[in-house]
Amino acid sequence: MLSRRNVRIKVMQMLYSMSRDQRFDYDSAVKLFRKKVDVSFQLYLLNVLYLIKFAEYALVDAENRSAKLLPSEDDKRFTPKLYDNPLIQSLVKNNAFQQYLRTYKLETQIDQDLVRSTYSAFAKNELYQEYLAADDNSFDEVRQVLLGLYKEATSNDSFDETMEDFSMQWVDDESLVVGSLKKTIKALPAEEDFYLPHKPGKETTVDFGEHLFKQLNETDEELLQIIEPSLKNWDADRVAVIDMILLKMAVSELLHFPTIPAKVTLNEFVEISKMYSTDKSKDFINGILDRLMKKLQSDGRINKKGRGLQE
């Protein structure tokens, strides 16, 4: 699930913490990085669980309707099929998924008020009403309704606040988690190991993320010496902390990751600077990295594997 950009951001955050607190050493940072990676997966699992809980509230809706003294025709026809369908049930009955919920104690994180308010808002949605009115629904129709239900949730500020209460990482991971959940819905009914494609893999988190972090820790002074001549009229001490971290990360990636195209590295760190640094950082980072990339290429220090990777 985690993209390289997401991993870069987590490495950047660890480096920033180390620069601010001398007691926060490399080993502690690696442990925290791994914990952050695990939390990203927990956020995905929690979103799957919330989808189930939103759908499950249809059972409460059915009970409330049947308890009315004067039920309407719609009340009489209502069935909790938003929950009682093979797609949602494939998640409910997934043993491996349920074990993860127990391991991380995610059931305790459910906000029942959020579940009720989300379902209540979605109950007014024309998509849901048409779904209820139909005598039979194809799997594709159920998927569309579930996507609509999840969209209802994610468009609510209360949902964001709930996710941020669980982990401040939601700010960084939201787009990836939401994208992963949509893919999960589109692939329902779920296979036993449906979560595996969304579990952070070794190639991205260890071979790339931890390797990048290790390189940066071991070559910090060398990277600074490479960068300083390109600063021209800028004193290295005057460069914003985040900007210097991003420059070091980019140079390390240019030098030590032969399968990542140089231009991809440049573009990625410019984009990250837009999100996490000052208003002027984008142009600063872009200019310095462009200068550094040309210098390193002319010195023969950037050696990329594969056709076109030098560009």
Secondary structure, DSSP 8 states (H G I E B T S, - for coil): ---HHHHHHHHHHHHHHHHH-TTS-HHHHHHHHHHHHHHHHHHHHHHHHHHHHHHHHHHHHHHHHHT-SS--HHHHH---TTTSSHHHHHHHT-HHHHHHHHHHTGGGG--HHHHHHHHHHHTT-HHHHHHHH-S---HHHHHHHHHHHHHHHHTSHHHHHHHHHH-TTHHHHHHHHHHHHHHHHHT-S--TTTTGGGS--HIIIIIIIIHHHHHHHHSHHHHHHHHGGGGTT--GGGS-HHHHHHHHHHHHHHHH-TTS-HHHHHHHHHHHHHHHS-TTHHHHHHHHHHHHHHHHHHTT-----STTTT-
